[in-house]
Amino acid sequence: MHFSVILRVIGLLVMVFSVTLIPPIIVSLIYSDGTVQAFLYAFAINLVCGFLLWFPVRNERGELKIRDGFLVTVLFWSVLGLFGSVPFFLAETPNLSFTDALFESISGLTTTGATILTGIDDLPKSILFYRQLLTWLGGMGIIVLAVAIMPMLGIGGMQLYRAETPGPVKDTKLTPRIAETAKALWYIYATLTSVCALGYWIAGMSLFDAICHSFSTVAIGGFSTHDASIGYFDSVAIEMICTFFMIVSACNFALHFYAWRHKSVWHYFKDPEARFFLFILLSTCALSTLVLAMTATYDWSSSLRYAVFESVSIATTSGFGTTDFSSWPHFLPFLLIVTSFVGGCASSTGGGMKVIRILLILKQGMREIKRLIHPNAVIPVKVGGKAVNERVVSAVWGFFSAYLLVYVVLMIGLMATGLDQVTAWSAVAATLNNLGPGLGEVASSFTNVSDPAKWMLCFSMLLGRLEVFTLLVLFTPMFWQK
């Protein structure tokens, strides 16, 4: 592996990341919230550390190979989580420990939205803006942004793109050149964010809240500038806008690209993954509405309002809230958490195992049933009328197995720290699926979770954001062999 080239890339990217601290500095100066010094120190620390990593190997050049791409991706998310925690740690308010600052930073960058903060309404505006900005940067994946500037660095970016992009089929590019693909994704991402912010502002949010919530909505992050989340505004219009953009952001961004290029939306309804995704959302919304109304939890109109928002929020792994879904009757809290395992579509900002994988698993299961009846028949797994490569089907089953195994191990680890079964189960689901809220002790925040448990959950968030294999492959002896 090209360790000097990898170190050069990490150093450059840390220096680039330091620039993202300038907007919070400006916000701090505008609102005079007293945290400008913490952000200035953090900016200097990040810039200097990045420079020290880059300078000794500044003249190294080379093409990144597959293993280099995996290592850069994992290192960068880990290092970025570390450097992203500096402002939280230095700021007098909210006065976080190193573990809590790291947890909040990784939660933002991985778009998990799990928080250890309480009294969010009273926090400095710059801290609130910085949390939202971290989520926005992590949404599409800051590595993809780096891929767009890789030609200027003299380093090819295809291996980084493969390691970072979510979904089972990672060689599909929207445009012939990988840098152009990354730029196209970010243009779409920035446009959606701008339109979402405008919608929020017109619907009644302040300009600050509109910008901040557009960051976390399009990123499927779930961070809010208020303890009550979207429920703070108590506005049906705002909830409808949020619901729409959560669904759009959880769809495959390749569909948005083709919609923009061909000025058409019909391909959304023809895409099997998108159709299955909408079927899951509609089914969950209908069932939740029915149970809430029949149990007299709310009246019919309120049941529909809360069921639709919470179902979409949890199923897309956004994690916004308008009410406490963990107190809903019967099986509903469990059902909503389970939908987060499906998550968003491939190549979206959503978390979970991805809709296309679940669809392939179901089709593979149906094929095995047919094989019991016709043992000698050749029955391909088809999606959209096209046969799926057997290697892809096998990889999906491998991912599913690894995902469940990691889930069980992490849950046992959390229970060993003293958490009850419901809390441990939902905490792993909330972090591994990049969801945010859980049940039990972590229904509102992760404040009362012990430090060892928080470290495990940080690892869980990274596993979920990098889709398990990207991180686990580094722990195999074969990866390090020459």
Disulfide bonds with the S-S distance in Angstrom:
none
